[in-house]
Every structure is written in C-alpha cells, then in structure tokens.
Amino acid sequence: MKKNKLVLLLFATIVILASCNKDKIDETDFPLEYRYVLMDTLGNEKIEFNQGENIIFSFQIINKGSEDLMVRNFLGYPGLFGVYQINTNKDTLDYGYPYDGSCSARGFSIPKNDKLDITCPWVNTENNSFYHYCLDPDPDLHQAYLPVGNFYTFIEPTIEIPDLITETKYFEIKFTVK
C-alpha cells in the first residue's frame, strides 16, 4: 500500500511540475533562426570576391514566433566579423574587425515575424545603410581591401532572451578573394 501511495505521490508531483512549466513561456513558441552571410555591395550572398571588391558582413536573428522579443545586447562579444587568413605554413594572420566599437544598448527588439540584421562593410563607405546603427566605423580603419587569398570569419555570440532562453551559437564562413 505504501508503494502505491509513493507512486501516486510521484505521479501527482510530475503532473504539477508539468502544469507549472506550462505557465512559463515555451521556447518552441518563439522559434529563432540565425544566419551569418557575406554579401557584395548589391546584397548578393557570396563566398568568392574579386580583389578590390568590398565585403559586407551580415548576421541575422529571425523571429519566426508570434510575439515580439527583446534580445540582450550581444555585440560586446569580441571578434564579431573578425577576418583571418590561413597562410601556407598553417599560421593564422588576424586582419581585425571592420568596425571600431559597438554601442552599449541594453538590447534589441525583434518584432514577430521580423529580423534583427547586423551589417557592416569591410572597407569604410559613405553608404550608411551598410552599417548597423550600433557599430561605429573608424574612418582610418580598413581603407584597403583584402588581398588575394583564402580567409575565414567566425562569430560565436551568446543570444539571450531574458526569462526565455540563452544559447551560444557558432558560425564560420570560409571565403576567397581572387
């Protein structure tokens, strides 16, 4: 008899815990999709660029959910849009980042069925639409295009939606300048 009461108590506890968890936001209700791409200045995605062609970096967080979301600022992550070249002797040459600094916004709003798009060109440009408002270009930084060679860029941001999810994602893109 005691065994049956214990099983019944355990079952009741599981049911209560399951129903309590339903009161919290279920992360499947707010599916996020992430994209990290390189583009030319016309917005075409590509991984092969001609020498002298500018490269636009774009990281997107897409809110496919039915609610607006607030994502904590993840731009403090060092290395967003960093560029590296692997030399023939397997050494890595660090070319740096295409911006000077990032803002200290507390977070970014992503409306339902919309996206947050962080973009930045490698070479400074007068076209401000290439810059996300939170990235500060330095006029003296990256006045030269990347040389011919094989490169890679990676980002590993920690995305946090308060009281919902925190996840770290890793994205790497290998690209060529010919």
N, C-alpha and C positions, 0 to 999 in steps of 0.2 A: 504494500500500500504506500509506504514512504517513497518507493522508487517511482510510482505513478505520479505522486504529488510533485516530486522533483522534476520529472519530465514535463508535467503540465506547467509548473512554475517557469521552467526554462523556455518553453514554447511561448508563454504569455510575455516573458521578457523580450524575446526576439520580436514578437508582434508589436509590442510597444515601441521598441527601438526603431523598427522599420517604419512605423507610422510617424514617429518624431522626425526621422530623417526626411520624410516627405514634406515636412513643413519648411525645410531648408531648400534653397534653390538647387535644383538638379542640374549639374553641368551639361547634361545632354540637351537641356532646354536652351542653352546658349552655345551652340557649336561655333568654334573658331577655326578658321583656316588661315594658314600662313603662306606667304610667297616671298621669295627673295630672288630677284632677277636683275640682269644687266640689260640696258637698252641703249640704243643710239639716240641722238637728239630729236628724232622724229617719233620716238616712242616704240620702235620695233625691238622686241626682245631678241638678243643675240649673244653669242659667246665668242665670235670671231670679229675682230675690229681691224680696220686699216690703220696704219701708222698715221698719226695726225687727226684721228677721229676721237671725239670726246665720248666718254663712257658715263652713262647715268646709272647710278645705283638706286634700287628701289626695294624697300621692304614693306610688305603689306600685311595687315591683320584684318581679316574679313569676318565680320559679324553676320553669320547666317541665321542668327536667332530671331526671336520675336520681341526682344526687349533691347533697349539702349543699354550700352555697357560703358563703364569707366575703367580704363586700363591705367595702372600706375606707370609713371614715367620710367622707362627702361633705357633711356638714352644715356644715362651715366655709365653704361657698360663701356669699358674701354675697348676700342677696336671696331666699332660699328663702321662698316665699309672699308676696313683696312685692306691694303693690297700687298701681296707678297709674290716674289718671283723665286722659283727654284732654279738655281744655277746647275750647270753640268756636273759639278762636283758635289751635288746634293746640299750645298749650303743654301740658306734662305735669305734673300735680300728683302728687307722691310722697306716699302715705299711710303708708309704712313697712311694718313686718312685724308679724305677730300674736304675736310672742314676744320675749323679752328676750335670750336667749342659747341656745347649744346646748352639749351635753356634749362632752367630749373622748374619747369611746370610740374605741378603735382601729379598730373595725369592727363590722359587724352580720352575724349568722349568718342565712342564709335556708335553711331545710330544703328538701329536694327536694319538688317539687310543692306548695310553700307560697309565702308572700309576706312581704315587709317592707312595712309600712304606716306611713308617717309622716303623722300627722294633727295639726291644730291649728285651733282656732276663731279667728275674728277678734276677737270680744268675749270677754273672760275669763269663765270659767264655773266653777262648783263641780264640775261633772261631769268628773272627771279622765279618764274614758275618751276624751274628745276630744283629749287631749294625748298625743303620743308621749313616752315617758319621757325622751327626750334633748332635748326642747325645754323651756326654762324660761319660764313665763309671768310677766310682771311685773304685780303687782296694780294698778299705776297706768297700765298701758299698755292702750289701746283699751277704754275704758269706754263709748265711744259707737259706735253702729252706723254704717255707711257711709251718706252722704246719697244722695238720688236722683241717678242719673246713669249714664253708661256708663264701665266700668272694664276694666282688663285686669290679668292677673297672668302672670308667666312664671318659669320656672326653667330653669337650664342647668347641671345637675350633671355632674361627671365621675365616672363609675362605674368603679371599678377592682376587679377580682378578681385578686389577686396571682398571677403566673405564668400568667395566662389571657388576660384582655382588659382594656383601658382604653378607654372611649369616653365622649364628651361628647354629651349629648342636649339638645335644646331643645324646650320645651313652652310654649305660650302659650294662655291661655283669656281670651276676651272675655266679660264678663258685665254684667248690668244690675241696678240697684236702682231699683224703681219705686214 
